[in-house]
Amino acid sequence: MKKFLLVLTLLVATTGFAQQITLLKGKIQDSLMVNDSISESFALYLPKSFEVTKKWPVIFVFDMQGRGKQVTSMLASAAEKEGYVVAASNSVNDSLSISKNVLVASRVMSRVSELLPVDANRIYTAGFSGGARLASVLPSFISNIAGVMSCGAAITNVEVLNPRKPFHFIGIVGVQDYNYSEMLNSEKVLNRMKFPNQLLAYQGVANWPGQKYIVMALQAFTLSAMSKGTVVKDDAYVERAYAEHMFETNTLLADAPLLAQDRLWGVMEIFQPLKNIDSLRESSKTLRKTKLYRNQKRSRSAAMFKESLKKEDFAYYLEEDVLTYNYNNLGWWKYQLEVLDKYQKSTNRFEKNMGMRLEGYLNALIEDNLDLLTQEKTEDLEAINFLYMLKTITDPKTVANYFSVISNSVALDDLGTALFYLEELLKTGYKDTEKIYNIDNTALLRITPEFNEIVEKYLKDARYTPIEE
């Protein structure tokens, strides 16, 4: 297969020597260095059509674990189709402060602009979850960012937004993602501030969206550039993009008219400056008069209201329980998970989606509390242990939660609790004896008769047999 090669010769000002860099088109390259003096690196993807004779739009995608190559691969196919360069830092990380991550992002953006013929009016940022939150912060600190593609995360802080320097925000989120309601609220805030924005919602949970949604987001950026005159209007491109957007909208009409209407508003906003959309306005009016649409709108409103009340309860009671080490309330939390399970099995899709969102919200709330506690100078081990106990209820399939409770309980001299959670773990069907006998802090516990009796009961593989007198 023929390889596409591009060789750039750069003059490095700090050394005065020419540095030759080979960049491949149509292939992700990882670990490209930002400069010689620091260890920061990035991944890069150039579409096969890339030529140095024209300027290119660039989308910088961020992952808070610094997995540049992985997140670049998430956008590469869409970028190839729509003619975008993709770059992703390997050096941003959720362990760094926001200010340090902004500096890391700024350096990689500057480096790519030095290497390639970048269109300064078409620089975009993107990310998923934590990476998306960083992406939405950057326009407040770095000039010339034209748009943000945020997958599964709302605007981080609307207080820092500058109405005089608006950017194009495109949110992509599954309706079962706990961020969905927050992103609906962000849409309202951005509308009030007159920021151009669209929300692409789909049936699904918290994960990277399908390629078609990323393609639609990149198309929206390109069409916006055409409407501003930054890019020469291409009628054939407009019609192709319009057909693709309408195809996706029409697939929702029969079963999900509420989502279809939301999507239709977005299509009208994107294409209004570029083509006549009178027929869409009429279609929108007709759709909003249908019985199914009105029923779904009422059902969603009722579910969203119930969800907001539940989230307030969860936030309040979790804070109280962590502060007071309220182990007696673990039964209440277990009951709440049973309620959410009933919602998730409901035939009402809006209750089902609400149940999924609330479970995701609760897990995220617990993680946030754990992050706060582990960052404190004086570790509150009992509060941390309570949260891991709660995680065995909200996330019972994750073995590490049980290991943490067992280890922490031994450290707290609570051997009864450690043995109880050992048995709870084995009840799930866990069978790795080697790891059970290597749980942190359990050197003395695992030679006790009680520990080995539990292992023998479930695995028939106890290492130590108590001596009978």
PAVOKOL-118875 format. One line per field, with one value per residue (C-alpha): residue in one letter; x, y, z. Coordinates in Angstrom, 1 decimal, m for minus. Example, Ala and Ser with C-alpha at 12.3 -4.5 7.8 and 13.67 -1.06 7.14 Angstrom:
<recs>
res	[A	S] .
xx	[12.3	13.7] .
yy	[m4.5	m1.1] .
zz	[7.8	7.1] .
</recs>
This chain:
<recs>
res	[M	K	K	F	L	L	V	L	T	L	L	V	A	T	T	G	F	A	Q	Q	I	T	L	L	K	G	K	I	Q	D	S	L	M	V	N	D	S	I	S	E	S	F	A	L	Y	L	P	K	S	F	E	V	T	K	K	W	P	V	I	F	V	F	D	M	Q	G	R	G	K	Q	V	T	S	M	L	A	S	A	A	E	K	E	G	Y	V	V	A	A	S	N	S	V	N	D	S	L	S	I	S	K	N	V	L	V	A	S	R	V	M	S	R	V	S	E	L	L	P	V	D	A	N	R	I	Y	T	A	G	F	S	G	G	A	R	L	A	S	V	L	P	S	F	I	S	N	I	A	G	V	M	S	C	G	A	A	I	T	N	V	E	V	L	N	P	R	K	P	F	H	F	I	G	I	V	G	V	Q	D	Y	N	Y	S	E	M	L	N	S	E	K	V	L	N	R	M	K	F	P	N	Q	L	L	A	Y	Q	G	V	A	N	W	P	G	Q	K	Y	I	V	M	A	L	Q	A	F	T	L	S	A	M	S	K	G	T	V	V	K	D	D	A	Y	V	E	R	A	Y	A	E	H	M	F	E	T	N	T	L	L	A	D	A	P	L	L	A	Q	D	R	L	W	G	V	M	E	I	F	Q	P	L	K	N	I	D	S	L	R	E	S	S	K	T	L	R	K	T	K	L	Y	R	N	Q	K	R	S	R	S	A	A	M	F	K	E	S	L	K	K	E	D	F	A	Y	Y	L	E	E	D	V	L	T	Y	N	Y	N	N	L	G	W	W	K	Y	Q	L	E	V	L	D	K	Y	Q	K	S	T	N	R	F	E	K	N	M	G	M	R	L	E	G	Y	L	N	A	L	I	E	D	N	L	D	L	L	T	Q	E	K	T	E	D	L	E	A	I	N	F	L	Y	M	L	K	T	I	T	D	P	K	T	V	A	N	Y	F	S	V	I	S	N	S	V	A	L	D	D	L	G	T	A	L	F	Y	L	E	E	L	L	K	T	G	Y	K	D	T	E	K	I	Y	N	I	D	N	T	A	L	L	R	I	T	P	E	F	N	E	I	V	E	K	Y	L	K	D	A	R	Y	T	P	I	E	E] .
xx	[0.0	1.4	2.4	1.6	4.7	5.2	8.6	8.9	12.2	12.0	14.5	14.8	15.6	17.2	19.9	20.1	20.1	17.6	15.5	13.9	10.6	8.7	5.0	2.7	m0.6	m3.5	m1.8	m1.7	1.7	2.4	5.0	5.9	7.8	6.5	10.1	13.5	13.6	10.5	9.2	5.7	4.5	1.4	m0.2	m1.1	m3.3	m3.1	m5.9	m4.7	m5.6	m3.3	m1.1	1.1	m0.2	m3.5	m4.4	m6.1	m8.6	m7.3	m9.2	m7.2	m8.7	m7.9	m7.9	m7.2	m5.0	m2.9	m3.9	m3.2	m3.0	m6.2	m8.4	m6.9	m8.1	m11.6	m11.7	m9.5	m12.2	m14.5	m11.5	m10.5	m14.0	m14.4	m10.8	m9.5	m6.1	m6.3	m3.8	m3.9	m1.6	m0.1	0.7	m2.5	m3.6	m6.3	m3.6	m2.5	m4.2	m6.3	m3.7	m1.0	m3.2	m4.0	m0.3	0.3	m2.6	m1.3	2.2	0.9	m1.4	1.5	3.7	1.2	0.7	4.5	4.7	1.7	m0.2	m3.0	m6.1	m6.0	m9.7	m10.5	m8.9	m11.2	m11.0	m12.7	m12.8	m14.9	m15.9	m13.0	m11.2	m14.3	m14.4	m10.8	m11.7	m14.6	m12.3	m9.6	m11.4	m11.5	m7.7	m6.4	m7.4	m8.7	m10.5	m13.5	m15.4	m15.6	m16.9	m17.9	m18.8	m20.6	m19.8	m21.4	m19.7	m17.3	m17.9	m20.3	m19.0	m15.8	m17.5	m17.1	m20.1	m17.9	m15.7	m18.3	m17.3	m19.3	m20.2	m21.4	m22.5	m22.8	m24.4	m26.4	m29.8	m28.8	m25.7	m26.0	m24.6	m27.6	m29.7	m26.8	m26.1	m29.7	m29.2	m26.0	m27.8	m30.3	m27.5	m25.6	m28.7	m29.3	m25.6	m26.1	m23.3	m23.9	m24.5	m26.2	m26.8	m26.7	m28.5	m28.7	m30.1	m27.1	m25.0	m21.7	m19.2	m17.6	m20.4	m20.5	m18.6	m21.7	m22.2	m18.5	m18.9	m22.0	m20.2	m17.3	m19.7	m21.4	m18.0	m17.3	m20.8	m20.4	m17.1	m18.9	m21.7	m19.1	m17.2	m14.1	m14.4	m15.7	m19.3	m19.4	m23.0	m22.3	m20.9	m23.8	m26.3	m24.4	m24.2	m27.8	m28.9	m26.8	m28.2	m31.8	m31.3	m30.3	m33.2	m35.8	m34.7	m36.0	m39.4	m41.4	m40.2	m38.6	m40.2	m39.0	m35.4	m36.2	m37.6	m34.5	m32.3	m34.5	m33.9	m30.2	m30.4	m32.3	m29.7	m26.8	m28.2	m30.3	m27.5	m26.7	m30.0	m33.8	m35.2	m38.9	m39.9	m38.2	m40.1	m43.4	m42.2	m41.3	m44.8	m46.5	m44.3	m45.0	m48.7	m48.6	m50.0	m46.8	m44.6	m46.8	m46.9	m43.2	m42.6	m44.8	m43.1	m39.6	m40.5	m41.9	m38.8	m36.4	m38.3	m38.2	m34.5	m33.6	m35.2	m33.4	m30.1	m30.6	m31.4	m28.3	m26.0	m27.4	m27.5	m24.1	m22.4	m24.1	m23.2	m19.6	m19.2	m20.8	m19.6	m23.2	m22.8	m26.4	m27.6	m26.0	m29.3	m31.1	m28.6	m29.1	m32.9	m32.2	m30.3	m33.3	m35.6	m33.2	m33.2	m37.0	m36.8	m34.3	m36.7	m39.6	m41.5	m41.6	m38.4	m38.0	m38.2	m35.7	m33.3	m33.7	m32.8	m29.7	m28.7	m29.3	m27.1	m24.3	m24.7	m24.5	m21.3	m19.8	m20.8	m19.0	m15.9	m15.8	m16.0	m13.2	m11.0	m11.6	m10.8	m7.7	m6.3	m6.5	m3.3	m4.7	m6.4	m9.8	m9.6	m13.0	m14.8	m12.9	m13.8	m17.5	m17.4	m15.9	m18.6	m21.1	m19.3	m19.8	m23.6	m23.6	m20.9	m21.0	m19.1	m15.9	m13.6	m11.3	m14.1	m14.2	m10.4	m10.3	m12.9	m11.2	m7.8	m9.1	m11.1	m8.0	m6.1	m9.0	m8.8	m12.3	m11.6	m15.3	m16.1	m13.1	m14.4	m18.0	m16.8	m14.6	m17.7	m19.7	m17.0	m17.0	m20.8	m20.4	m18.5	m15.0	m12.5	m9.0	m7.5	m4.0	m5.2	m7.4	m4.4	m2.5	m4.9	m3.0	m2.8	m4.1	m1.0	m2.3	m6.0	m5.4	m3.8	m6.8	m9.3	m12.2	m10.6	m9.7	m13.1	m14.7	m12.3	m12.8	m16.6	m16.7	m13.5	m12.4	m8.9	m7.9	m4.2	m4.2	m6.0	m6.7	m5.1	m7.7	m7.0] .
yy	[0.0	3.4	5.6	9.3	11.3	14.9	16.2	19.6	21.3	23.6	26.1	25.8	29.2	28.0	26.0	27.6	24.2	22.9	20.1	17.7	16.1	13.5	13.6	10.9	11.7	9.4	7.9	8.8	9.7	9.7	11.2	14.2	16.6	20.0	21.3	20.1	21.7	20.0	16.4	17.2	15.4	15.1	12.9	14.2	13.1	14.7	13.8	12.1	15.2	17.4	19.8	22.6	25.0	25.7	26.5	23.8	23.7	22.0	20.4	19.9	17.0	16.6	13.6	14.0	10.9	12.2	9.4	11.5	8.6	7.0	10.1	11.2	7.8	8.7	11.7	10.5	9.0	12.0	14.4	12.5	12.8	16.5	17.7	18.5	18.1	16.5	17.0	15.7	16.4	13.5	15.8	17.2	15.3	15.5	15.6	19.0	22.3	24.0	26.7	24.1	22.2	25.5	26.1	22.6	23.0	26.4	25.0	22.1	24.5	26.9	24.0	22.7	26.2	26.4	23.0	23.3	25.8	26.3	28.4	30.8	31.4	27.7	26.4	24.2	22.2	18.9	16.3	13.7	14.2	15.8	16.5	18.3	20.4	21.5	22.1	24.4	26.4	27.1	29.8	32.0	31.9	31.3	33.6	32.6	29.4	29.4	26.5	23.7	20.1	18.8	15.1	14.3	17.5	20.9	24.3	24.1	27.7	30.1	32.9	33.1	33.3	36.6	37.6	39.9	36.9	34.1	30.7	28.0	25.3	21.9	19.5	15.7	13.6	10.4	10.9	8.3	10.2	12.0	15.1	15.3	17.6	19.9	20.2	21.1	23.9	25.0	25.3	27.7	29.8	29.9	31.0	33.8	34.9	34.6	32.1	29.9	26.4	23.1	20.0	16.6	14.2	10.5	7.4	6.1	6.3	8.1	7.2	8.5	9.2	7.4	8.8	10.2	12.7	13.8	14.3	16.4	18.5	19.1	19.9	22.5	24.2	24.2	25.6	28.3	29.3	29.5	31.6	34.1	34.2	32.6	29.8	30.2	28.8	25.5	24.8	21.1	20.7	22.5	20.2	17.1	18.1	19.2	15.7	14.0	16.1	15.6	11.9	11.6	13.8	11.8	8.6	10.0	11.1	8.0	6.9	9.9	13.1	15.1	14.4	15.0	18.4	19.3	18.2	20.1	23.4	22.7	22.1	25.3	27.3	25.8	26.1	29.3	31.6	29.2	28.1	28.5	26.6	27.7	24.0	23.1	25.7	24.3	20.7	21.9	23.4	20.2	18.0	20.0	19.6	15.8	13.9	11.8	14.8	16.5	13.3	12.9	16.5	16.1	12.8	14.3	17.3	15.1	12.9	15.9	17.4	14.1	13.8	17.2	16.4	13.1	14.7	17.2	14.3	12.4	15.3	16.3	12.8	11.8	14.9	14.2	10.5	11.1	13.7	11.5	8.1	7.0	3.3	2.8	4.6	2.1	0.3	3.5	3.8	0.2	0.9	3.9	1.7	m0.7	2.2	3.3	m0.3	m0.2	3.1	1.5	m1.4	0.9	0.8	4.6	5.6	8.9	7.1	4.6	7.3	9.1	5.9	5.5	9.2	9.1	6.0	7.7	10.9	9.0	7.2	10.5	12.2	9.4	9.7	13.5	13.0	10.5	12.8	15.6	13.4	11.8	15.3	16.5	16.7	14.6	11.5	10.7	6.9	6.2	8.6	7.1	3.6	4.6	5.8	2.5	0.6	2.7	1.9	m1.8	m1.0	1.4	m0.5	m4.1	m5.7	m3.7	m5.9	m3.1	m1.5	m4.6	m4.8	m1.2	m1.8	m4.9	m3.2	0.0	m1.9	m3.8	m0.5	0.7	m2.4	m3.4	m7.1	m8.0	m5.5	m6.8	m10.4	m9.3	m7.6	m10.6	m12.8	m10.2	m10.2	m14.0	m14.1	m12.2	m15.2	m13.8	m16.7	m15.3	m16.8	m15.4	m11.8	m12.5	m13.6	m10.5	m7.7	m4.8	m4.7	m8.2	m10.1	m11.0	m11.3	m13.9	m16.4	m16.3	m19.2	m16.9	m15.6	m19.1	m20.5	m18.0	m18.7	m22.5	m22.1	m20.4	m21.5	m24.7	m23.4	m22.0	m21.7	m22.0	m24.6	m23.9	m26.3	m28.3	m29.0] .
zz	[0.0	m1.0	2.0	2.0	3.2	4.0	4.9	6.6	7.4	10.4	11.7	15.5	16.8	20.0	18.2	14.9	13.1	10.7	12.0	9.6	10.6	8.6	8.9	7.4	5.8	6.6	9.7	13.4	14.6	18.3	20.6	18.5	20.8	21.6	21.9	22.9	26.3	27.8	27.8	26.5	23.4	21.2	18.6	15.1	12.3	8.8	6.3	3.1	1.1	3.2	1.2	2.4	m0.3	1.6	5.2	7.3	10.1	13.2	16.1	19.3	21.3	25.0	27.3	31.0	31.1	28.3	25.9	22.8	20.2	21.6	21.4	18.0	16.7	17.9	15.5	12.7	10.5	10.8	10.3	7.1	5.7	6.6	5.9	9.4	11.1	14.5	17.3	20.9	23.8	25.7	28.6	30.0	33.1	35.7	38.4	37.1	38.0	35.4	34.9	34.2	31.8	30.0	29.6	28.3	25.8	24.7	24.0	21.8	19.9	19.3	18.1	15.6	14.3	13.8	12.0	9.7	7.6	10.1	9.4	12.4	12.1	12.3	15.4	17.5	20.8	21.7	24.4	26.3	29.9	31.8	28.5	27.2	30.3	29.7	26.0	27.0	29.4	26.8	24.8	27.9	28.2	24.6	21.8	18.4	19.3	17.0	18.5	21.1	20.6	24.0	24.3	27.6	29.5	29.9	29.9	32.9	34.2	32.5	34.7	32.7	29.3	27.6	25.4	23.4	22.4	21.6	20.3	18.7	21.2	20.0	22.8	22.0	24.7	25.3	26.9	29.5	30.4	33.8	32.1	29.8	32.0	32.7	29.0	28.4	31.0	29.3	26.0	27.6	29.1	25.8	24.0	26.4	25.9	22.2	21.8	18.6	19.9	19.1	21.2	19.5	21.8	21.1	22.7	24.7	27.8	28.7	26.1	23.0	20.4	17.1	14.2	12.5	15.4	15.2	11.5	12.1	14.6	12.2	9.4	11.7	12.2	8.5	7.7	10.3	8.7	5.3	6.8	8.2	5.0	6.5	4.0	0.5	0.3	m1.4	m2.5	m3.2	0.4	1.9	0.1	1.1	4.7	4.8	3.4	6.1	8.9	7.7	7.3	10.9	12.0	10.0	11.6	14.9	13.7	14.1	17.5	19.2	17.8	20.9	20.0	16.3	17.1	19.2	16.3	13.8	15.7	15.4	11.6	11.1	13.1	11.1	7.6	7.9	6.7	3.7	2.2	2.4	5.3	5.1	4.6	7.9	9.8	8.5	9.4	12.9	13.4	12.2	14.4	17.6	17.1	17.1	20.0	20.5	20.6	23.2	25.3	25.2	26.1	29.2	30.2	29.8	31.9	34.6	34.6	34.6	37.6	39.6	38.7	40.0	43.4	43.6	42.8	45.6	48.0	47.0	47.3	50.7	52.3	51.0	52.5	55.8	55.8	55.0	57.7	60.4	59.1	59.0	58.3	59.4	56.3	53.9	53.9	52.7	49.9	48.9	48.7	46.5	44.1	44.0	43.2	40.4	39.1	38.9	36.9	34.5	33.8	33.3	30.0	30.1	28.2	30.1	33.5	32.2	31.0	34.3	36.2	34.1	34.6	38.4	38.8	36.8	38.8	42.1	41.0	39.8	43.1	45.1	43.0	43.4	47.2	47.1	45.1	47.6	50.6	49.1	48.3	51.9	53.9	56.7	55.4	56.8	56.3	57.9	55.5	52.6	53.7	54.0	50.4	49.2	51.1	49.2	45.9	46.6	46.4	43.5	41.5	42.9	39.9	40.5	42.7	43.6	45.7	48.0	48.2	49.3	52.1	53.3	53.4	55.0	57.6	58.7	59.0	61.2	63.3	62.2	61.3	61.4	58.6	56.6	56.9	56.0	52.8	51.9	52.0	50.0	47.4	47.1	46.9	43.6	42.1	42.4	42.2	42.1	45.3	44.6	44.7	47.8	49.7	48.6	49.6	51.1	55.0	55.4	56.3	59.8	58.8	56.1	58.5	60.9	61.0	60.1	56.9	55.7	56.6	54.3	51.5	51.9	52.0	48.6	46.8	48.5	48.3	51.7	52.2	56.0	58.0	61.7	64.1	66.0	69.6] .
</recs>
